[in-house]
Amino acid sequence: MRERQLTIRHLALAAVLALPLPALGQTPAAPRPAQPARPPASAPQAAAPAAAAPDLVTEANLSRDRLKAMFDAAKLPTAIEGGEKLTVKVGAVVVYVLPGKDRVRLLATYSFAARAAYQEKLDLANRINDGYIVIRAAIPADRPGEIAIDHYILLGTGVSRATVVAVTRRFADIVREAVDALDTDRLLK
């Protein structure tokens, strides 16, 4: 450890010594005049970033229909459930893809068997939350016969279409893994 500290100190000292200095007896060089402001970018240069925009999902272009088109292009089975909710089937998992203001919520729900006690339902949700960081499990107050597992894709300045599809697939894989591994009492239908 001591040898490393000496090396870093020596490198810092060498960097300072390598700075150009005026020779003895010379005056330092006059400062450079300020550079004029750059002219505004021409139209073709300004259009280049916009070309990447169609690939990005942003707050401005987020919609259920756009998401559906993305999943259709990725060859994943989609449907509009109840006339409003987009569902995507990834393997055996049905994922609700719900656009929000600045995010996309991925949601998978499972029904509990009639024999499942409320405490058993809570225990399963807690085991999922304890074992898997990227998903969140809850028993909705208005639907105590179901477990809801979700994840949010935050859009920020934009997320590529490929990323939305990849995250949705990964979400479905994690949900399936969590349910298979932690529902040892087979409480879910």
N, C-alpha and C positions, 0 to 999 in steps of 0.2 A: 504494500500500500504506500509506504514511504517513497519507494522508488518511483512510483507512478506520479505522485505529487511533484517530485522534483522534475520529472520529465515535462509535465504540463507547465510548470513555472518556467522552465528553460525555453519551451516553445513560445510562451507568451512574451518573454524577454526578447527572443530572437525576432518575433514579429514586430515588436516596437523598434528594435534596432534596424530592421530592414526598411523602415520608412525613409523616403528620400528627404534629406535635409540640405539646405544651402551650404555651400563650402564656407569656411571661415573667411570673414572679410567681405562676403557678398551680401547684398540685401535680398530678402525674400522676394519671390516673383509676385508681381501685382495680381490681385484677384481677377478672375475671369469676369467679363461683363455678363450680365444676366441674359439668358437665352430668350428670344422672343417666344411668345405663346404659340403653340402648335395650331395650325389652321384646323377647323373642324374636319372630321373624317368625311370622305366623299361617300356618296350614296352606295356604291358597290361594296365598300368596306363595311358600312353600317348594316347592310343586308346579310352579311355572312353569319352573324350570330343568330339571326332570325331563321336561317335555314335549319338549324338544329332544334328549334322550338317545336316543330310538329312531333318530334320524338319524345318530348317531355310532357309529363302530366303535371300541370300547375293548378293553382287555385282558379285561374281565369278560364281554363278549358276543361276542368273536371266535371264529368257528367256520367250518369249511369249508362247512357248509350255509348259514350266513348270507351268506357271500361268494358262494356259488352263486346264492342268491336275488337278491342285488344285481345280478349280471351278467345274470341272466335278465331282470330288470326293465329293464335297459338294452338289451335286445334283442341281446345278444352270445351267440353259440353257446357253450355250456358242456358239459362232460362230466366224469364221474368216472372217471379212468383207473386201471386196476388195483385198482378198488374203494376207492381212498383218495385219490388225487391229483386236485385240481380243475384242469381245463384250460379256458382261455378262448381262443377263436380271434378274433384281431383282424386282419382282412385276411388276409394269407398267413402270419402269425406265430401259432404256438401258444404260449401263455404258461401256464406252470404257476403257479398262485396257491397259495402254501403258507403257511398261518397258523402263526405262532410264538407265543411267550409275549407279547411286546410289540411285534410287528412282523408285517408281511406280506412275504414274499419273492416277488418276481416273477422267474421263470426261463424262459429260452428256450434250447433246445439244438439244435445242428445236428451232423450226422454229417459226418466228413471223407471225401473220396474215398480209395480204397485207395492211390492213387499218392502221397498227401501224406506227406512225410517229417516226422519229429517236429519238426525245427528249423523247417520251414515252418509247422507248426501253432502253435508258440510265437511265431513272428514275427507271424502274423496276430492272435493274442491280444494281443500287445504293441502292435501298431498300433491296435487297437480301444481299448485302455486309454489309449494316448497321445492319441488323437483325440477321445475321448468321456469326459467327466468323470462323468456321472450313471450310467453302466453300468460293470460290471466283467466282463471276460472272463477265463476260465481254462480250462486243459485239466485235467479231473479226473484224479487219479492212478489211480483205479480204472476209468476209462473214457477211455483215451488216444485213442480213435477219435472223440471228440466235443469240441465246444467248448461251454462253458456260459457264458451271459451273464445276469447278474442285477442286481437293484436291490432295495433294501429300502424299504418304507414304514413309518416309525417311528410308532407310535400315540400316544405321549405321553399327554395327557389325553383324547384322542379325535380321530378324523379323520372327516369326513363321508363318507357313502356315495358321494356324487357325486365327491368328491376321489379316493377309491380307484379308481373307474371311470375317471376322467380320467387319473390317473397311469398306470394299466395301459395305456390306449390310447396315451398318449405314449411309454411304455416300448417298446411294440411298434413304433411309428413309428421310434424311435431305433435299435432293433435292426435293423430292415429297412434303414434308411439306412446304418448302419455296415457291414452285410454287403454291401450292393450297392456301396458306395464303396470298401471296403478289401479285399474278396476278389477282387483283380484277377487272381489266378492260377486262380480258380474251383476252390478246394480243397474247398469245401463242397457237399454234395449238395442 
